[in-house]
Amino acid sequence: MFRRFRKVLFGTVHNGQKAHLFIIKRKEISFCVTDFGCTITSLKIRDEKDSWTDVVLGMETLAGYASNWGSFGAVIGRYSNRINGASFELKGKKLSLSENIEGACLHGGFPAWGNIIWNAKKVCKKNACGVCFWKEFKDGEQGFPGNLKVQVEYLIDDNKQLSMVFRATTDEETPISITNHSYFNLRGKDNVKDYELQLFADRYIDLESSEKIKPVAGTDFDFTKKRRWWSESMLQANPDFKGYDICYAATGYCGSKGIPLEGTPMVKIAEISDPISGCGMSVSSNQEGFQLYTGNYVRFTPGKEGRWYQQNEGICIETQSFPDSPNQESFPSVVLQPGEQYEARTVYAFYNNMKK
């Protein structure tokens, strides 16, 4: 079985803690991940010509990740996406969070999970290897209740798959939604406007509407059939169109429990393909929803190999619970109870030359 594993020093953060980079290589896929924010810094896929393409955006240095706001490749928690008003009520008590964007708390607020050092260890399983990270967050951190124990596991395998598992337990009721914020560019360069996209979701979330979960049929959010996601006609109709930043209800959404627990089954949620390189990616998850984000707000961000990332150079498929669920009575509960184990799973599977 071909596999290599290395651990190297990545740098030192402001408080003197050392960050490390874990480099894991298999025959057809390799990746680098750091204990600074459980951040995936590179993910390389081998094609039939024996060339390797790095399919995620990122930075070259620890300082680049520490100073960037875009959460490139980082873990997101305690609650991904937005909580409006930067507050929510639980058991009759109003809890305040940090407001870090437009009157809301985005991705858990401060301190961000992607900007701290995690414990880490090598993991090897049958035909797969990677890294497991873990950390305990105290009651009241980021404003959320409960002492929360979190485990983040990334594995790559011989089928060109990147698997993610997010586990958590709490000693007090607390809302939770954990994801990873990787930006994918299957060509490794250029913008992604010509990529084709299919989403296995027929509903999307609209918090501004009285009908919070709406059908995609007849809207620009409809990707139930594969099509190019960027539309010149849409741009003509809406000159302010920058791309997509919208949450979908996955096909596995059942309307009863908003968080995945141990044993929650996975379903396929997305398929992305690059017509130029022939590289494709399918995404499966056991989460109730996922955010489609096309890098609309990336501007002159220093990246790898001297590049400056611009708008629409990466696509994010962020598996998660619905945004603002702690404040939405019509949404399923996203509160993790003591004695339960949160277990969110996502698999990104890659293929070349349009062969699956």
C-alpha positions as CSV (number, residue, x, y, z in Angstrom):
1,M,0.0,0.0,0.0
2,F,1.5,3.3,-1.1
3,R,1.4,6.1,1.4
4,R,3.6,8.7,2.9
5,F,3.2,10.9,6.0
6,R,5.2,13.8,7.2
7,K,4.8,16.4,9.9
8,V,6.8,19.7,9.6
9,L,6.8,23.0,11.4
10,F,4.5,25.5,9.7
11,G,5.2,28.6,11.9
12,T,4.4,30.3,15.2
13,V,1.3,32.1,16.1
14,H,1.1,35.3,18.2
15,N,0.9,33.6,21.6
16,G,4.0,31.5,20.9
17,Q,2.2,28.3,20.0
18,K,3.8,26.3,17.1
19,A,1.6,25.3,14.2
20,H,2.4,22.2,12.1
21,L,1.7,21.0,8.6
22,F,0.8,17.4,8.0
23,I,1.6,16.1,4.5
24,I,-0.2,12.9,3.5
25,K,0.3,11.3,0.1
26,R,-1.3,8.3,-1.6
27,K,-1.0,7.0,-5.1
28,E,-3.7,9.1,-6.7
29,I,-4.4,11.8,-4.1
30,S,-2.4,13.9,-1.6
31,F,-3.2,16.7,0.8
32,C,-1.7,19.1,3.3
33,V,-3.5,20.2,6.4
34,T,-2.4,22.3,9.4
35,D,-3.4,22.2,13.1
36,F,-4.0,25.9,12.8
37,G,-7.8,25.8,12.3
38,C,-7.8,22.2,10.9
39,T,-7.1,24.0,7.6
40,I,-6.7,22.1,4.4
41,T,-3.9,24.0,2.6
42,S,-3.7,21.8,-0.5
43,L,-5.4,18.9,-2.1
44,K,-3.7,17.4,-5.2
45,I,-5.4,15.0,-7.6
46,R,-3.4,12.8,-10.1
47,D,-4.7,12.5,-13.6
48,E,-4.1,9.9,-16.3
49,K,-1.1,11.8,-17.6
50,D,0.6,11.5,-14.2
51,S,0.2,15.2,-13.6
52,W,-0.9,16.5,-10.2
53,T,-3.4,19.4,-9.8
54,D,-4.0,21.3,-6.6
55,V,-7.8,21.7,-6.5
56,V,-8.2,24.0,-3.5
57,L,-7.3,27.6,-3.0
58,G,-5.1,28.6,-0.1
59,M,-2.1,30.5,1.2
60,E,1.6,29.6,1.3
61,T,2.3,30.8,4.8
62,L,0.9,30.6,8.3
63,A,0.7,34.4,8.4
64,G,-1.3,34.3,5.2
65,Y,-4.0,32.2,6.9
66,A,-3.8,34.1,10.2
67,S,-4.5,37.4,8.5
68,N,-7.1,36.4,6.0
69,W,-10.8,36.7,6.5
70,G,-12.0,34.2,3.9
71,S,-11.7,31.0,6.0
72,F,-9.8,29.3,3.2
73,G,-9.9,25.5,3.9
74,A,-10.7,26.0,7.6
75,V,-13.1,24.3,10.0
76,I,-16.1,26.4,10.9
77,G,-18.0,26.4,14.2
78,R,-19.6,26.5,16.7
79,Y,-22.3,27.5,14.2
80,S,-21.6,27.8,10.5
81,N,-23.4,30.4,8.4
82,R,-25.3,33.3,10.0
83,I,-27.2,33.8,13.2
84,N,-29.2,37.0,12.7
85,G,-29.1,39.6,15.4
86,A,-25.9,38.0,16.7
87,S,-28.1,36.4,19.4
88,F,-30.6,33.6,20.1
89,E,-32.9,32.4,22.9
90,L,-32.5,29.1,24.6
91,K,-34.6,27.8,27.5
92,G,-36.0,31.4,28.0
93,K,-32.5,33.0,28.2
94,K,-31.2,35.3,25.5
95,L,-27.6,34.6,24.6
96,S,-25.4,37.2,22.8
97,L,-22.7,36.4,20.2
98,S,-20.1,38.5,18.5
99,E,-21.5,40.6,15.6
100,N,-18.9,40.3,12.8
101,I,-21.0,40.9,9.7
102,E,-24.1,43.1,8.9
103,G,-25.9,42.7,12.2
104,A,-25.2,39.0,12.4
105,C,-22.8,36.5,13.8
106,L,-21.1,34.6,10.9
107,H,-19.4,31.2,11.3
108,G,-19.4,31.3,15.1
109,G,-17.9,34.7,15.6
110,F,-14.8,35.2,17.7
111,P,-12.4,33.5,18.5
112,A,-12.9,31.8,15.2
113,W,-12.2,28.0,15.2
114,G,-10.1,28.5,12.0
115,N,-7.6,30.8,13.9
116,I,-6.6,28.6,16.8
117,I,-4.2,25.6,17.3
118,W,-5.9,22.2,17.6
119,N,-4.5,19.0,19.0
120,A,-3.6,16.5,16.2
121,K,-2.6,12.9,15.5
122,K,-2.1,10.7,12.5
123,V,-4.9,8.3,11.6
124,C,-4.6,5.2,9.4
125,K,-7.6,3.0,8.4
126,K,-8.1,0.4,5.8
127,N,-7.2,2.0,2.4
128,A,-7.3,5.5,4.0
129,C,-5.1,7.8,6.0
130,G,-5.1,11.3,7.3
131,V,-5.3,13.4,10.5
132,C,-7.6,13.7,13.5
133,F,-7.9,17.0,15.3
134,W,-9.6,17.6,18.7
135,K,-10.3,20.4,21.1
136,E,-12.6,21.3,24.0
137,F,-14.4,24.6,24.0
138,K,-15.6,25.9,27.3
139,D,-19.1,27.0,28.3
140,G,-19.6,30.5,27.2
141,E,-16.9,30.6,24.5
142,Q,-18.1,32.6,21.5
143,G,-21.2,33.2,23.6
144,F,-22.5,29.6,23.2
145,P,-23.6,27.5,26.2
146,G,-22.1,24.1,27.2
147,N,-18.6,22.6,27.4
148,L,-18.2,21.1,23.9
149,K,-15.7,18.4,22.9
150,V,-15.0,18.4,19.2
151,Q,-13.2,16.0,16.9
152,V,-12.4,16.8,13.2
153,E,-11.2,14.0,11.0
154,Y,-9.9,14.3,7.5
155,L,-9.0,11.2,5.4
156,I,-7.9,10.5,1.9
157,D,-8.2,7.1,0.2
158,D,-7.3,5.1,-2.9
159,N,-10.6,6.1,-4.6
160,K,-9.5,9.7,-4.8
161,Q,-11.9,10.7,-2.0
162,L,-11.5,13.3,0.8
163,S,-13.7,12.3,3.7
164,M,-14.5,14.6,6.6
165,V,-16.1,13.7,9.9
166,F,-17.1,16.3,12.5
167,R,-18.0,14.8,15.9
168,A,-19.1,16.7,19.1
169,T,-20.6,16.1,22.5
170,T,-21.8,18.6,25.1
171,D,-22.7,18.7,28.8
172,E,-25.4,21.3,28.2
173,E,-27.9,22.0,25.4
174,T,-26.3,24.0,22.6
175,P,-26.9,24.8,18.9
176,I,-24.3,23.4,16.6
177,S,-23.4,23.3,12.9
178,I,-19.8,22.4,11.9
179,T,-18.4,22.5,8.3
180,N,-15.3,23.0,6.3
181,H,-14.8,26.1,4.1
182,S,-12.6,24.9,1.2
183,Y,-12.7,26.7,-2.1
184,F,-12.4,24.2,-5.0
185,N,-10.9,25.0,-8.4
186,L,-10.7,21.8,-10.3
187,R,-8.4,23.2,-13.0
188,G,-6.1,24.6,-10.3
189,K,-6.2,28.1,-12.0
190,D,-8.4,30.7,-13.7
191,N,-12.0,31.5,-12.7
192,V,-14.7,28.8,-12.5
193,K,-17.4,30.5,-14.5
194,D,-17.5,27.8,-17.1
195,Y,-18.0,25.0,-14.6
196,E,-21.1,22.9,-14.8
197,L,-23.1,22.2,-11.7
198,Q,-25.8,19.9,-10.6
199,L,-27.4,20.0,-7.2
200,F,-29.5,17.2,-5.8
201,A,-31.8,19.7,-4.0
202,D,-35.2,21.0,-5.0
203,R,-35.6,23.5,-2.2
204,Y,-33.6,26.5,-1.0
205,I,-33.6,28.7,2.1
206,D,-35.0,32.2,2.0
207,L,-35.0,33.9,5.4
208,E,-36.5,37.1,3.9
209,S,-39.7,35.3,2.9
210,S,-42.6,34.1,5.0
211,E,-42.1,30.8,3.2
212,K,-38.6,30.0,4.6
213,I,-38.0,26.8,2.5
214,K,-39.0,27.4,-1.1
215,P,-38.9,25.3,-4.3
216,V,-36.1,26.0,-6.7
217,A,-38.4,25.4,-9.7
218,G,-38.7,28.4,-11.9
219,T,-35.8,30.3,-10.2
220,D,-32.2,30.9,-10.9
221,F,-31.4,28.6,-8.0
222,D,-32.5,25.6,-9.9
223,F,-29.6,23.2,-10.7
224,T,-31.6,20.0,-10.6
225,K,-30.3,19.5,-14.1
226,K,-26.6,20.0,-14.8
227,R,-25.9,23.3,-16.4
228,R,-23.2,26.0,-16.4
229,W,-23.7,28.0,-13.2
230,W,-22.6,31.4,-14.6
231,S,-25.1,32.9,-17.0
232,E,-24.5,35.9,-19.1
233,S,-28.3,36.3,-19.5
234,M,-28.6,36.5,-15.7
235,L,-25.9,39.1,-15.6
236,Q,-27.8,41.2,-18.2
237,A,-31.0,40.9,-16.2
238,N,-29.2,41.6,-13.0
239,P,-26.0,43.7,-13.5
240,D,-25.2,43.4,-9.8
241,F,-25.0,39.6,-10.0
242,K,-21.7,38.4,-8.5
243,G,-22.5,34.7,-8.1
244,Y,-24.3,32.4,-5.6
245,D,-24.3,32.5,-1.8
246,I,-27.4,30.5,-0.9
247,C,-28.3,27.5,1.3
248,Y,-30.1,24.5,-0.1
249,A,-32.1,21.8,1.6
250,A,-30.4,18.5,0.8
251,T,-32.4,15.5,-0.5
252,G,-31.9,13.8,2.9
253,Y,-33.7,16.6,4.7
254,C,-36.6,15.1,6.6
255,G,-37.9,18.0,8.7
256,S,-37.5,16.4,12.1
257,K,-33.9,16.9,13.4
258,G,-31.7,19.6,12.1
259,I,-28.4,18.2,13.1
260,P,-26.8,14.9,12.1
261,L,-26.4,12.3,14.8
262,E,-24.4,9.1,14.8
263,G,-25.8,6.8,12.1
264,T,-27.5,9.5,10.0
265,P,-27.3,8.3,6.4
266,M,-25.5,10.1,3.7
267,V,-26.9,11.3,0.3
268,K,-25.4,12.7,-2.8
269,I,-25.9,16.5,-2.9
270,A,-23.7,18.0,-5.7
271,E,-21.8,17.3,-8.9
272,I,-19.3,19.8,-10.3
273,S,-17.3,19.4,-13.5
274,D,-14.7,21.4,-15.4
275,P,-15.2,21.1,-19.2
276,I,-11.6,22.2,-19.8
277,S,-9.6,19.9,-17.6
278,G,-12.1,17.1,-17.5
279,C,-11.9,17.0,-13.7
280,G,-15.1,16.4,-11.8
281,M,-16.1,16.3,-8.1
282,S,-19.2,14.8,-6.5
283,V,-20.2,15.6,-2.9
284,S,-22.1,13.5,-0.4
285,S,-23.2,14.4,3.1
286,N,-25.5,13.5,6.0
287,Q,-26.3,17.2,6.8
288,E,-29.7,18.7,6.3
289,G,-28.4,21.5,4.0
290,F,-25.4,23.0,2.2
291,Q,-24.3,26.4,1.2
292,L,-23.3,27.1,-2.4
293,Y,-20.8,29.9,-2.5
294,T,-18.9,31.0,-5.6
295,G,-16.3,33.2,-4.0
296,N,-18.3,36.4,-4.7
297,Y,-16.4,38.5,-2.2
298,V,-12.8,37.4,-2.8
299,R,-10.8,40.4,-4.0
300,F,-7.0,40.6,-4.5
301,T,-6.3,37.9,-1.9
302,P,-2.7,36.7,-1.9
303,G,-2.6,33.0,-2.6
304,K,-0.2,30.2,-3.8
305,E,2.6,30.6,-6.3
306,G,2.3,34.4,-6.4
307,R,-1.3,34.4,-7.4
308,W,-3.8,37.0,-6.3
309,Y,-7.2,35.4,-6.0
310,Q,-10.2,37.2,-7.5
311,Q,-13.9,36.8,-7.5
312,N,-15.3,33.5,-8.7
313,E,-12.0,31.6,-8.7
314,G,-13.4,28.9,-6.4
315,I,-16.6,27.1,-5.5
316,C,-17.6,26.1,-1.9
317,I,-20.1,23.4,-1.1
318,E,-20.4,23.9,2.7
319,T,-22.4,21.1,4.3
320,Q,-24.3,22.4,7.3
321,S,-27.6,23.0,9.1
322,F,-29.8,25.8,7.9
323,P,-28.7,29.4,8.6
324,D,-30.3,31.2,11.6
325,S,-31.9,28.0,12.8
326,P,-31.7,29.0,16.5
327,N,-34.0,31.9,15.7
328,Q,-36.4,30.1,13.3
329,E,-39.2,28.2,15.0
330,S,-40.3,26.6,11.7
331,F,-36.9,24.9,11.2
332,P,-35.9,21.6,12.8
333,S,-34.0,21.9,16.1
334,V,-30.3,22.3,15.8
335,V,-29.8,21.9,19.6
336,L,-27.4,19.1,20.6
337,Q,-28.5,17.5,23.9
338,P,-26.2,16.0,26.6
339,G,-25.8,12.3,25.9
340,E,-26.1,12.7,22.1
341,Q,-23.2,12.6,19.6
342,Y,-23.1,15.1,16.8
343,E,-21.6,13.3,13.7
344,A,-21.6,15.2,10.5
345,R,-20.0,13.5,7.5
346,T,-19.0,14.8,4.1
347,V,-17.2,13.1,1.2
348,Y,-15.7,14.9,-1.8
349,A,-14.9,12.3,-4.6
350,F,-12.8,13.3,-7.6
351,Y,-12.6,11.8,-11.1
352,N,-10.7,12.7,-14.3
353,N,-11.7,12.8,-18.0
354,M,-15.4,12.8,-16.9
355,K,-15.1,9.2,-15.8
356,K,-16.7,8.5,-12.5
